[in-house]
Amino acid sequence: MEPERLCLRCGQIIPWGSKECPFCSVPRGYLWMLRRDTYLFAAIVLLIILFVITGISVKHFHAMEKNLAQDWYAHGEQVLQSGDAGTALEDFRNAVAYSRDNPLYQLKLAQALAATGRRQEARTYLMSLRDRDPGNGLVNLELARLAVRDHAVTEAVQYFHDAVYSEWNGDPVVKRRAVRLELINFLLDSDQKAAARAELIAVAGNLPPSAELQDQVASELVKTGGYDDALRLFLQALATEPNSAPALAGAGECYFQTGQYTAAELYLDRALQRDPNLIQAAAMRDTARAVLSLDPFTRGLGEEERARRANRAFHQATLRLAACAAQRGIELNIAGDSPLQRLYVETMGAQPRVRESTLRRDPEFLYSIMDLAFRIEKSTAQSCGEPQGSDLALLLIAQQQEGRRP
């Protein structure tokens, strides 16, 4: 047995019977356990450091990718605005490659694909975007434009309507109106006038008090034959801007097309006083004046003036008949079965009696002479095209008389 003694390393008393100092000696295996915990702690610390470094590196890499995507996108926007869709296409492809989930980059890529004629690939991107966000106005509008290029009327109308009722950033009212106007132009180009008129009426019901917008929508309504609705808008524009030449001319055209020639002449003349370069307005005004001066059925006319107008109409129609026959190479003096030759025979039979005095005394003869003049104008219009000047005025009077018959 070992006696008590001092430990030479720590100076503590080693108890009786102990071979080693209990204070500075390590049990067998304890040192290894201590080293294992140290190694484990060090490994955890190292993993944490590596994780932080990796996170920073990944974050930096994603930031770099984001910056690269933004740079490619910005350059693509610039060249696309300059008209270089091919270069823009590659730029947007690169932007999408660096930022695959960015819907704006995918939309721009689809636009560039469509601009370069790759419509099917563009449609694939757009349909993917629509699946994720069915209420995206720009996506639906681009799909509508693709359908327009493919002349798919039903599909285009559907996507245009979806775009109208979709969500829009900024001023949604203005953007939805712009979409409707684009749809209307497409419908007019597709000869869908009834559908275009319905869309225009919807637009007209939500217009702000803007003379410019009212003129624009009214002008489109004129193209569809919606003269009453167009006239209402033109008059609203004139209430705001009484001297607006486009609104005056538009109102005059609406009155002209609905047979209200007195009002048509008034508005068209006012428009020409403010803008003498309105060629179409000048032609309509002159025709309206001719109608007003030629129509023998105008209310309030005396018998003498009525007879004078009927006599003038008959001789004007006779000249038109001869000119049309010459244009078609038809000999009127030779008996034949063509409509112009039959009308000529009828004209020659009536001509000896066509005098203002006779027409004044015999109202029934006056009506028969005007009926003959009207039939000449209709037949020559079919054979030789739409007339001009006094002949056009007579044709319009004929159409107006047909509308008055029960």
Secondary structure, 3 states (H helix, E strand, C coil): CCCCEECCCCCCEECCCCCCCCCCCCCCCHHHHHHHHHHHHHHHHHHHHHHHHHHHHHHHHHHHHHHHHHHHHHHHHHHHHCCCHHHHHHHHHHHHHHCCCCHHHHHHHHHHHHHCCCHHHHHHHHHHHHHHCCCEHHHHHHHHHHHHHCCCHHHHHHHHHHHHCCECCCCHHHHHHHHHHHHHHHHHHCCCHHHHHHHHHHHHCCCCCCHHHHHHHHHHHHHHCCHHHHHHHHHHHHHHCCCCHHHHHHHHHHHHHCCCHHHHHHHHHHHHHHCCCCHHHHHHHHHHHHHHHHCCCCCCCCHHHHHHHHHHHHHHHHHHHHHHHHHHCCCCCCCCCCHHHHHHHHHHHHHHHCCHHHHHHCHHHHHHHHHHHHHHHHHHHHHHCCCCHHHHHHHHHHHHHHHHCC
